[in-house]
Amino acid sequence: MKKNKVLNYVEDVLEHTPLDWLKLTTHRLDIYDESLAKTQFIDRFEDLYKDNDSSTSALSKLPTAFDYIRLGHPLSSVLEWAIAHLHRLKPEEVISFSSQTMPILAVLRKNLFENKNTQITYTGELPDYFDFEALRQVYGYNFELNQVDSVDHIPDFNGSTVYISQEDNVGEAILSPTIDFFITIHPGLGSIILVNGEQNDSYISEIQHVRRRESIAMTPADSFSALQRLIGKSPSVHVKSDKETNKASAVESVQKITATKSNVLLGSCGLSVQYAIMMGLIDDAMQKHPGKAIKIIVPPNCYGGTNDQARRVVAAVGNVDILDLPVDKDNDMVQSTDQVLEQVAQEDAVPLIIAEIPTNPRVEVPDLEKLRDALSKSRKTPSGELAVDPVFILDQTFCPNVQFLSKDGIFSSIRTISYVSGSKFPSGGKCTAGYCVANEKAENLMSAIEKHFKICDNEATDLQVEILAKQLPSMNQRIIDAYKNTREFVDFIEKTLPEAKINFVSEEVVRQGFTPSVFSLDLPTKGSTDEEKEAYKRALNQKLINMMISKIPNESKHCVSYGQLKGCYWTIPATSTQGTTKEEDKDYIARVSVSPDLNLELHKKVFSDFVEEIK
């Protein structure tokens, strides 16, 4: 009876699904409450289910579900909620992935730290990309692998038992007491993991965090298809049949934009791209420099996903350490790079250096010629041997149009990998898929990176590739248009509130080709102590953001992003993008990102009203 009620409600929801649920990377940013982002959507959705209300208007009013598709979105949440109800589980005990392998890696990672044994069981033959040897050798995971005839033949085990099901039907699971984690893999859609038993509740947040930092949830379109399968209907979300043409078009656009001939790798999101880069380069270093320590060098206050993921990799993989690269505030990226690479040379280690240009959130561009010299400088180990040269991993999401990697580019003499988050300019906010390329010096590293894209099954979906193919050709023009709006808004703020400190590129930097559409704003403050001044400034930041969003709800929104096709996005890095950054490195300033299409005059007016209120 309950099963029929759940499935009937899901069918009604699918008939009335708001278009935003399928089309936006993050739903209802105008009512975003970050502290409740993991629970608020499902709590309100459950109320609608009890009232049997599946109207489009009611569904549209539901708050943000998680963030950016990485940690989840409305349709993945509904999918998990429905499967949980069918198996008498809590919604948080069902977790969907766009990847077919990442839920397994999530359990293995947790058990690595718990020093707990893992048994992976399955029936039939697993797909080739289940590279268990690499999981042992590169990721450092320990487990036993057992092929069984059926769920009934799973042997008793002292540790966690994972069962991998390859059934076509979505939502089917046999939660035997011998199984701790039941994973169903669905080619073309992803996978779903069911956490079985209260003794495994501590795994839930860990699995979700892997999804947030190293992968993504099942995408909106694929979640919609999975829900249709759940109720016994044929999927109705279609992708252009010629996916190879879409991929060729996207690859051609990326190569043209970056002025490279490198292999182009397309990932499910920017962080899944970064994860493949890091694990691929670690794998390469282990093979080429056996026994040598590997150092991941990363700015301590860069985007929280980058920072957190790098530290998570270091925590899990043996012989890999992290070194801070101070780049913002009173620190100089060039000087920091020179010092940290000298330190790595003295330890005879392998340096992998990650940096954002321009930096985030203070939008600073270093002296590129001096940075090139610091990166390419020949260094010696204590024994007098030539030190291993660095691989420069460049996050150029802020300015993906700058041709750092061209044959004559500024970093042509350095092994450089560049990557871009696709939820920003490449897709205009329509999907999360990202990409990476290499310059000629680093082309031989791309095969190792591609290997780990496949191991993690984190490649872009067919629909994501189709969206990139459509959006990439117009990207450079959108960047130019967005910069024009941003420069005009910055100039207006400087004139209207000259006491504010604005972090944005100078005209000299613009002449070098950097035209970002994001700036940070340090509002004026007052008080008799540093604590009072900081508290006043933080309250003022929030007042400005709330005023902009309440006065211009159709355009101004809460968000950590930029590059969208329309509107203006506001956030405070310390409480959003820098969520896992050390407190002393956080930036309690307002970050603003401007699109090519917005009512700039209205934004100016509301800002003027704000200034009048605080005088």
C-alpha positions as CSV (number, residue, x, y, z in Angstrom):
1,M,0.0,0.0,0.0
2,K,2.7,2.4,1.0
3,K,4.8,1.4,-2.0
4,N,1.9,2.3,-4.4
5,K,1.4,5.6,-2.6
6,V,5.0,6.6,-2.9
7,L,5.3,5.6,-6.6
8,N,2.0,7.3,-7.4
9,Y,3.2,10.5,-5.8
10,V,6.5,10.3,-7.6
11,E,4.6,9.9,-10.9
12,D,2.6,13.1,-10.1
13,V,5.8,15.0,-9.2
14,L,7.4,14.0,-12.5
15,E,4.4,15.3,-14.4
16,H,4.6,18.7,-12.6
17,T,8.4,19.0,-12.2
18,P,9.5,22.7,-12.3
19,L,11.7,23.4,-15.3
20,D,14.4,24.8,-13.1
21,W,14.9,21.4,-11.5
22,L,16.1,20.1,-14.8
23,K,17.8,23.2,-16.2
24,L,19.7,24.9,-13.2
25,T,22.8,23.7,-11.5
26,T,21.5,25.2,-8.2
27,H,17.7,25.7,-7.5
28,R,16.2,28.7,-5.7
29,L,19.3,30.6,-4.8
30,D,17.1,33.5,-3.8
31,I,15.9,31.6,-0.7
32,Y,19.2,29.8,0.0
33,D,19.9,29.0,3.6
34,E,23.3,27.3,3.7
35,S,22.9,26.0,7.3
36,L,19.8,24.1,6.3
37,A,20.9,23.1,2.7
38,K,21.2,19.4,3.5
39,T,17.8,19.0,5.2
40,Q,15.4,21.8,4.4
41,F,14.3,20.5,0.9
42,I,13.5,17.0,2.0
43,D,11.7,18.2,5.1
44,R,9.4,20.5,3.1
45,F,9.0,17.8,0.3
46,E,7.9,15.3,2.9
47,D,5.2,17.8,4.0
48,L,4.0,18.0,0.4
49,Y,3.9,14.2,0.2
50,K,1.8,14.0,3.4
51,D,-0.6,16.6,1.9
52,N,-0.6,14.8,-1.5
53,D,0.4,18.2,-3.1
54,S,2.5,17.7,-6.2
55,S,1.5,21.0,-7.9
56,T,4.2,22.8,-9.9
57,S,3.6,25.9,-7.8
58,A,4.2,24.1,-4.6
59,L,7.3,22.3,-5.9
60,S,8.7,25.5,-7.2
61,K,8.6,27.1,-3.8
62,L,10.8,24.4,-2.2
63,P,14.1,25.7,-1.0
64,T,17.6,24.9,-2.3
65,A,18.5,21.2,-2.2
66,F,22.2,20.9,-1.4
67,D,24.6,22.7,-3.9
68,Y,25.8,22.7,-7.4
69,I,24.7,19.1,-8.2
70,R,27.8,17.9,-6.5
71,L,26.2,17.3,-3.1
72,G,22.7,17.0,-4.6
73,H,19.8,18.8,-6.1
74,P,15.9,18.5,-6.2
75,L,15.6,15.5,-8.5
76,S,18.5,13.5,-6.9
77,S,16.9,14.2,-3.5
78,V,13.5,13.0,-4.7
79,L,15.1,9.8,-6.1
80,E,16.8,9.1,-2.8
81,W,13.7,9.9,-0.8
82,A,11.6,7.6,-2.9
83,I,14.0,4.6,-2.7
84,A,14.4,5.2,1.0
85,H,10.7,5.0,1.6
86,L,10.4,1.8,-0.4
87,H,13.1,0.1,1.8
88,R,12.1,1.7,5.1
89,L,15.3,3.7,5.2
90,K,16.0,7.4,6.1
91,P,16.5,9.5,3.0
92,E,20.1,10.3,4.0
93,E,20.8,6.5,3.9
94,V,20.3,6.5,0.1
95,I,23.0,8.4,-1.9
96,S,23.1,8.7,-5.7
97,F,26.2,9.3,-7.8
98,S,26.8,10.2,-11.4
99,S,29.8,7.8,-11.1
100,Q,29.4,4.1,-11.0
101,T,32.6,3.6,-8.9
102,M,32.9,6.5,-6.5
103,P,30.5,5.1,-3.8
104,I,32.9,2.1,-3.5
105,L,35.8,4.5,-3.2
106,A,33.9,6.4,-0.5
107,V,33.5,3.3,1.7
108,L,37.1,2.2,1.1
109,R,38.3,5.7,2.1
110,K,36.3,5.7,5.3
111,N,37.6,2.2,6.2
112,L,41.2,3.2,5.5
113,F,41.0,5.7,8.3
114,E,39.0,3.3,10.5
115,N,41.6,0.6,9.9
116,K,38.7,-1.7,9.0
117,N,38.5,-4.5,6.6
118,T,36.3,-4.3,3.5
119,Q,34.8,-7.1,1.4
120,I,33.5,-6.2,-2.1
121,T,31.1,-8.8,-3.4
122,Y,29.4,-9.0,-6.8
123,T,27.7,-11.3,-9.2
124,G,28.5,-11.7,-12.9
125,E,31.3,-9.7,-14.5
126,L,32.2,-6.1,-13.4
127,P,32.9,-3.5,-16.1
128,D,36.6,-3.0,-17.1
129,Y,36.9,0.4,-15.5
130,F,36.7,-1.2,-12.0
131,D,40.5,-1.1,-11.7
132,F,41.0,-2.7,-8.3
133,E,44.8,-3.0,-8.8
134,A,45.1,0.8,-9.1
135,L,42.8,1.3,-6.0
136,R,45.3,-0.8,-4.0
137,Q,48.6,0.6,-5.5
138,V,47.8,4.3,-6.0
139,Y,44.9,5.1,-3.6
140,G,46.2,2.8,-0.9
141,Y,42.9,1.0,-0.3
142,N,42.7,-2.5,1.2
143,F,39.9,-4.9,0.5
144,E,39.0,-8.5,-0.5
145,L,37.2,-9.1,-3.8
146,N,34.6,-12.0,-3.9
147,Q,32.5,-13.0,-6.8
148,V,29.3,-14.8,-5.5
149,D,26.4,-16.6,-7.1
150,S,23.8,-14.5,-5.3
151,V,23.2,-12.3,-2.3
152,D,22.4,-15.5,-0.3
153,H,26.0,-16.7,-0.8
154,I,27.9,-13.8,0.6
155,P,30.3,-15.2,3.2
156,D,30.5,-13.9,6.8
157,F,33.1,-11.2,7.2
158,N,34.8,-9.3,10.0
159,G,34.4,-5.8,8.6
160,S,32.3,-4.0,6.0
161,T,30.6,-5.9,3.2
162,V,29.8,-4.1,0.0
163,Y,27.5,-5.7,-2.6
164,I,27.5,-4.5,-6.1
165,S,24.3,-5.2,-8.0
166,Q,24.0,-4.7,-11.8
167,E,20.2,-5.0,-12.1
168,D,18.5,-2.9,-14.7
169,N,15.6,-1.9,-12.4
170,V,16.1,1.2,-10.3
171,G,15.4,1.0,-6.7
172,E,15.6,-2.7,-6.2
173,A,17.7,-3.9,-3.4
174,I,18.0,-6.9,-1.0
175,L,19.1,-5.5,2.3
176,S,20.3,-8.7,3.8
177,P,21.9,-8.4,7.3
178,T,25.2,-9.6,5.8
179,I,25.3,-6.5,3.6
180,D,26.5,-3.1,4.9
181,F,26.4,-1.2,1.7
182,F,24.2,-2.2,-1.3
183,I,25.3,-0.5,-4.5
184,T,23.3,-0.6,-7.7
185,I,25.1,0.5,-10.8
186,H,23.2,1.8,-13.8
187,P,25.2,2.3,-17.0
188,G,24.4,5.7,-18.5
189,L,23.0,7.1,-15.2
190,G,25.4,6.3,-12.4
191,S,24.9,4.4,-9.2
192,I,23.0,4.4,-5.9
193,I,24.3,3.3,-2.6
194,L,22.1,2.2,0.3
195,V,23.6,2.3,3.8
196,N,22.2,-0.6,5.7
197,G,22.0,-0.6,9.5
198,E,22.4,1.9,12.2
199,Q,26.0,0.6,12.8
200,N,26.9,2.3,9.5
201,D,25.3,5.7,10.1
202,S,28.8,7.2,10.6
203,Y,29.5,6.5,6.9
204,I,26.7,8.7,5.6
205,S,28.4,12.1,5.9
206,E,31.7,10.6,4.6
207,I,30.0,9.2,1.5
208,Q,28.2,12.5,0.9
209,H,31.5,14.4,1.3
210,V,33.2,12.2,-1.4
211,R,30.3,13.0,-3.6
212,R,30.8,16.7,-2.9
213,R,34.6,16.9,-3.2
214,E,35.6,14.2,-5.7
215,S,32.5,13.5,-7.8
216,I,28.8,14.7,-8.2
217,A,25.4,13.4,-7.5
218,M,23.4,11.8,-10.3
219,T,22.7,14.7,-12.7
220,P,19.2,16.2,-12.9
221,A,18.4,14.7,-16.3
222,D,19.7,11.3,-15.3
223,S,17.9,11.5,-11.9
224,F,14.7,12.3,-13.8
225,S,15.3,9.2,-16.0
226,A,16.0,7.1,-13.0
227,L,12.7,8.2,-11.4
228,Q,10.9,7.3,-14.5
229,R,12.4,3.8,-14.4
230,L,11.5,3.6,-10.8
231,I,7.8,4.0,-11.6
232,G,8.0,1.7,-14.6
233,K,8.1,4.3,-17.4
234,S,10.6,4.7,-20.3
235,P,13.0,7.6,-19.9
236,S,11.9,10.7,-21.8
237,V,15.0,12.9,-21.5
238,H,16.8,12.5,-24.8
239,V,20.3,13.6,-25.8
240,K,21.3,14.2,-29.4
241,S,22.1,10.8,-30.7
242,D,25.4,11.8,-32.2
243,K,27.4,12.1,-29.0
244,E,30.7,11.7,-30.8
245,T,29.9,14.9,-32.9
246,N,29.1,16.7,-29.6
247,K,32.3,15.6,-28.1
248,A,34.3,16.5,-31.2
249,S,32.7,20.0,-31.2
250,A,33.5,20.6,-27.5
251,V,37.1,19.4,-27.9
252,E,37.6,21.6,-30.9
253,S,36.2,24.6,-29.0
254,V,38.5,24.0,-26.0
255,Q,41.5,23.6,-28.2
256,K,40.7,26.8,-30.0
257,I,40.1,28.7,-26.8
258,T,43.3,27.4,-25.1
259,A,45.4,27.4,-28.3
260,T,46.5,23.8,-27.6
261,K,46.6,20.6,-29.5
262,S,46.5,18.6,-26.3
263,N,44.0,15.8,-25.6
264,V,41.0,17.4,-24.0
265,L,39.5,15.5,-21.0
266,L,35.9,16.3,-20.0
267,G,34.8,15.6,-16.4
268,S,31.5,15.7,-14.6
269,C,32.6,18.8,-12.6
270,G,35.6,21.0,-11.9
271,L,36.5,19.1,-8.8
272,S,36.2,15.7,-10.4
273,V,38.6,17.0,-13.1
274,Q,41.0,18.2,-10.4
275,Y,40.8,14.8,-8.6
276,A,41.7,13.0,-11.8
277,I,44.6,15.4,-12.3
278,M,45.9,14.9,-8.8
279,M,45.5,11.1,-8.7
280,G,46.9,10.8,-12.3
281,L,50.0,12.9,-11.4
282,I,50.5,11.0,-8.2
283,D,50.3,7.7,-10.1
284,D,52.8,9.0,-12.7
285,A,55.2,10.2,-10.0
286,M,55.0,6.8,-8.2
287,Q,56.1,5.1,-11.4
288,K,58.8,7.6,-12.5
289,H,60.2,8.5,-9.1
290,P,59.6,5.4,-6.9
291,G,60.3,6.0,-3.3
292,K,60.4,9.8,-3.5
293,A,58.0,11.8,-1.5
294,I,55.3,13.7,-3.4
295,K,54.4,17.3,-2.3
296,I,51.1,18.9,-3.2
297,I,51.6,22.6,-3.0
298,V,48.4,24.6,-2.6
299,P,47.3,28.2,-1.4
300,P,45.8,27.8,2.1
301,N,42.9,30.2,1.3
302,C,42.0,29.2,-2.2
303,Y,38.6,27.9,-3.1
304,G,37.5,25.5,-0.4
305,G,36.9,22.6,-2.7
306,T,40.4,22.7,-4.0
307,N,41.9,23.2,-0.6
308,D,39.8,20.5,1.0
309,Q,40.3,18.0,-1.7
310,A,44.0,18.4,-1.8
311,R,44.2,17.8,2.0
312,R,41.9,14.8,1.7
313,V,44.1,13.2,-0.9
314,V,47.2,13.8,1.3
315,A,45.4,12.3,4.3
316,A,44.6,9.1,2.4
317,V,47.6,8.4,0.1
318,G,50.9,7.4,1.6
319,N,54.1,9.3,0.9
320,V,52.1,12.4,-0.2
321,D,52.3,15.6,1.9
322,I,50.9,19.1,1.5
323,L,52.8,22.4,1.6
324,D,51.1,25.8,1.9
325,L,51.6,28.4,-0.9
326,P,50.7,31.8,0.5
327,V,49.5,34.0,-2.4
328,D,47.0,36.6,-1.1
329,K,46.9,39.5,1.3
330,D,50.5,40.4,2.2
331,N,52.0,37.4,0.4
332,D,53.6,37.4,-3.1
333,M,52.9,34.3,-5.2
334,V,56.3,34.5,-7.0
335,Q,58.3,34.7,-3.8
336,S,56.2,31.9,-2.1
337,T,56.6,29.7,-5.2
338,D,60.4,30.1,-5.2
339,Q,60.7,29.4,-1.5
340,V,58.5,26.3,-1.5
341,L,60.1,24.8,-4.5
342,E,63.5,25.3,-3.0
343,Q,62.2,23.4,0.1
344,V,60.9,20.5,-2.0
345,A,64.3,20.3,-3.8
346,Q,66.1,20.1,-0.5
347,E,63.8,17.2,0.4
348,D,64.4,15.6,-3.1
349,A,60.7,15.3,-3.5
350,V,58.2,15.6,-6.5
351,P,56.4,19.0,-6.5
352,L,52.8,19.3,-7.8
353,I,51.8,22.9,-7.5
354,I,48.2,24.1,-7.7
355,A,47.3,27.8,-8.1
356,E,44.4,30.0,-9.3
357,I,45.2,32.9,-11.6
358,P,43.6,35.4,-10.9
359,T,43.6,34.4,-7.2
360,N,40.3,33.8,-5.4
361,P,38.7,35.8,-3.8
362,R,41.1,38.8,-4.1
363,V,41.4,38.6,-7.8
364,E,45.2,39.2,-8.0
365,V,47.4,38.4,-10.9
366,P,51.1,37.8,-10.1
367,D,54.0,39.0,-12.2
368,L,53.8,36.2,-14.8
369,E,57.3,36.5,-16.1
370,K,58.7,36.3,-12.6
371,L,56.4,33.4,-11.8
372,R,57.6,31.6,-14.9
373,D,61.2,32.1,-13.9
374,A,60.5,30.8,-10.4
375,L,58.7,27.7,-11.7
376,S,61.4,26.9,-14.4
377,K,64.4,27.6,-12.2
378,S,66.9,24.7,-12.1
379,R,67.3,23.5,-8.5
380,K,69.7,20.9,-6.9
381,T,69.0,18.3,-4.2
382,P,71.4,18.0,-1.2
383,S,73.3,15.3,-3.1
384,G,73.9,17.7,-6.0
385,E,71.6,16.0,-8.4
386,L,69.0,17.9,-10.5
387,A,65.7,18.2,-8.5
388,V,62.5,17.0,-10.1
389,D,60.9,19.9,-12.0
390,P,57.4,20.9,-10.9
391,V,54.1,20.2,-12.6
392,F,52.1,23.4,-12.5
393,I,48.3,22.7,-12.1
394,L,46.6,25.9,-13.1
395,D,43.0,26.6,-12.2
396,Q,42.0,29.3,-14.7
397,T,38.3,29.2,-14.0
398,F,38.2,32.9,-13.5
399,C,39.7,33.6,-16.9
400,P,39.4,30.6,-19.2
401,N,40.0,32.7,-22.3
402,V,43.7,33.4,-21.4
403,Q,46.0,31.3,-23.5
404,F,48.5,30.3,-20.8
405,L,49.2,26.9,-22.6
406,S,49.8,28.0,-26.1
407,K,53.0,27.0,-27.9
408,D,54.4,30.5,-27.2
409,G,52.5,31.0,-23.9
410,I,54.0,32.3,-20.7
411,F,54.3,28.8,-19.2
412,S,55.5,26.9,-22.4
413,S,58.8,26.0,-20.7
414,I,57.0,24.4,-17.7
415,R,55.0,21.2,-17.5
416,T,51.5,22.8,-17.1
417,I,48.0,21.3,-16.8
418,S,45.1,23.8,-17.0
419,Y,41.6,23.1,-15.9
420,V,38.3,25.0,-15.7
421,S,35.1,24.4,-13.8
422,G,32.4,24.0,-16.4
423,S,29.5,25.3,-14.2
424,K,30.9,28.8,-14.7
425,F,31.7,30.3,-18.1
426,P,32.0,27.1,-20.3
427,S,28.3,26.1,-19.8
428,G,27.0,29.5,-18.6
429,G,25.7,27.7,-15.5
430,K,23.7,25.1,-17.4
431,C,25.8,22.1,-16.2
432,T,28.8,21.4,-14.0
433,A,31.0,19.6,-16.6
434,G,34.6,20.8,-16.6
435,Y,37.7,20.2,-18.7
436,C,41.5,20.0,-18.6
437,V,44.3,20.4,-21.2
438,A,48.0,20.3,-21.2
439,N,50.7,22.3,-22.9
440,E,53.3,20.6,-25.1
441,K,55.7,20.0,-22.3
442,A,53.0,18.2,-20.2
443,E,51.1,16.3,-23.0
444,N,52.6,13.0,-21.9
445,L,50.9,13.3,-18.5
446,M,47.4,13.3,-20.0
447,S,47.2,9.5,-20.3
448,A,47.8,9.1,-16.6
449,I,45.1,11.6,-15.9
450,E,42.7,10.0,-18.3
451,K,43.3,6.6,-16.6
452,H,41.9,8.1,-13.3
453,F,39.0,9.7,-15.0
454,K,38.0,6.2,-16.0
455,I,38.8,4.6,-12.6
456,C,36.6,7.1,-10.9
457,D,34.0,7.0,-13.7
458,N,33.9,10.8,-13.5
459,E,33.8,11.7,-17.1
460,A,31.2,14.1,-18.4
461,T,27.8,12.7,-19.2
462,D,26.5,12.8,-22.8
463,L,24.1,15.6,-22.0
464,Q,26.8,17.6,-20.3
465,V,29.0,17.3,-23.4
466,E,26.1,18.4,-25.6
467,I,25.6,21.5,-23.4
468,L,29.3,22.3,-23.5
469,A,29.3,21.9,-27.3
470,K,26.4,24.5,-27.5
471,Q,27.9,27.0,-25.0
472,L,31.6,27.0,-25.5
473,P,31.6,28.8,-28.9
474,S,30.1,31.9,-27.3
475,M,32.2,31.8,-24.1
476,N,34.8,34.3,-25.0
477,Q,32.2,37.0,-26.1
478,R,30.3,36.4,-22.8
479,I,33.5,36.9,-20.9
480,I,34.1,40.2,-22.6
481,D,30.5,41.4,-22.0
482,A,30.5,40.3,-18.4
483,Y,33.8,42.1,-17.8
484,K,32.3,45.3,-19.2
485,N,29.4,45.1,-16.7
486,T,31.7,44.3,-13.9
487,R,34.1,47.2,-14.6
488,E,31.2,49.6,-14.8
489,F,29.8,48.3,-11.5
490,V,33.2,48.5,-9.8
491,D,33.7,52.1,-11.0
492,F,30.3,53.0,-9.7
493,I,31.0,51.5,-6.3
494,E,34.4,53.3,-6.1
495,K,32.7,56.6,-6.8
496,T,29.6,56.0,-4.6
497,L,31.5,54.5,-1.6
498,P,35.2,55.5,-1.9
499,E,36.0,54.2,1.6
500,A,35.3,50.6,0.5
501,K,38.3,48.5,-0.6
502,I,37.7,46.7,-3.9
503,N,39.8,43.8,-5.1
504,F,39.7,43.8,-8.8
505,V,42.1,43.7,-11.7
506,S,43.9,46.9,-12.7
507,E,43.8,48.4,-16.2
508,E,47.4,47.2,-16.6
509,V,46.4,43.6,-15.8
510,V,43.4,43.9,-18.2
511,R,45.9,44.9,-21.0
512,Q,47.6,41.5,-20.3
513,G,44.3,39.8,-21.3
514,F,42.7,39.3,-17.9
515,T,39.0,40.3,-17.9
516,P,37.4,38.6,-14.9
517,S,33.8,39.2,-14.0
518,V,34.1,38.8,-10.2
519,F,35.4,41.2,-7.6
520,S,35.5,41.3,-3.8
521,L,34.4,44.1,-1.6
522,D,35.8,45.0,1.8
523,L,33.2,47.4,3.2
524,P,34.2,50.3,5.5
525,T,33.9,49.6,9.2
526,K,34.0,51.3,12.6
527,G,34.5,50.4,16.2
528,S,37.0,50.9,19.0
529,T,38.6,47.4,18.9
530,D,39.6,45.0,16.2
531,E,36.8,42.6,17.2
532,E,34.2,45.4,17.0
533,K,35.5,46.5,13.6
534,E,35.4,42.9,12.3
535,A,31.9,42.3,13.6
536,Y,30.6,45.5,12.2
537,K,32.1,44.8,8.8
538,R,30.7,41.3,8.7
539,A,27.2,42.5,9.6
540,L,27.5,45.2,6.9
541,N,28.5,42.6,4.3
542,Q,25.4,40.6,5.1
543,K,23.2,43.7,5.1
544,L,24.3,44.5,1.5
545,I,23.8,41.0,0.2
546,N,20.4,40.7,1.8
547,M,19.4,44.1,0.4
548,M,20.5,43.2,-3.1
549,I,18.7,39.9,-3.1
550,S,15.5,41.1,-1.6
551,K,15.3,44.2,-3.9
552,I,16.3,42.4,-7.1
553,P,15.2,38.7,-6.5
554,N,15.0,37.9,-10.2
555,E,18.6,38.7,-10.8
556,S,20.6,39.0,-7.5
557,K,21.1,35.7,-5.8
558,H,23.1,33.8,-3.2
559,C,25.8,31.9,-4.9
560,V,29.5,31.0,-4.9
561,S,29.5,31.0,-8.7
562,Y,30.1,33.2,-11.7
563,G,29.9,32.9,-15.5
564,Q,26.1,32.4,-15.6
565,L,24.2,33.7,-18.5
566,K,22.1,36.2,-16.5
567,G,22.1,38.0,-13.1
568,C,24.4,38.9,-10.3
569,Y,25.7,36.5,-7.6
570,W,26.7,37.3,-4.0
571,T,28.6,35.4,-1.3
572,I,31.0,35.7,1.6
573,P,33.9,33.3,0.9
574,A,34.6,32.5,4.5
575,T,31.1,31.0,4.9
576,S,30.8,29.4,1.5
577,T,33.7,28.6,-0.7
578,Q,36.2,28.6,2.1
579,G,34.1,26.4,4.4
580,T,36.9,24.0,5.1
581,T,39.7,26.5,5.1
582,K,41.6,27.2,8.3
583,E,39.9,30.1,10.2
584,E,43.0,32.4,10.1
585,D,43.0,32.1,6.2
586,K,39.4,32.9,5.6
587,D,38.1,36.0,3.9
588,Y,35.1,37.7,5.5
589,I,34.5,40.0,2.5
590,A,31.7,40.2,0.0
591,R,32.4,38.5,-3.3
592,V,30.3,39.6,-6.3
593,S,30.1,38.0,-9.7
594,V,28.4,39.7,-12.6
595,S,27.0,38.2,-15.8
596,P,26.8,39.5,-19.3
597,D,23.0,40.1,-19.0
598,L,21.7,42.1,-16.0
599,N,19.9,45.3,-15.1
600,L,23.0,47.2,-14.1
601,E,21.2,50.4,-13.5
602,L,18.9,48.8,-11.0
603,H,21.9,47.2,-9.2
604,K,23.5,50.7,-9.0
605,K,20.3,52.2,-7.6
606,V,20.0,49.5,-4.8
607,F,23.7,50.0,-4.0
608,S,23.1,53.7,-3.7
609,D,20.2,53.1,-1.4
610,F,22.5,50.9,0.7
611,V,25.1,53.6,1.0
612,E,22.4,56.1,2.1
613,E,21.3,53.7,4.8
614,I,24.7,53.2,6.3
615,K,25.8,56.9,6.3
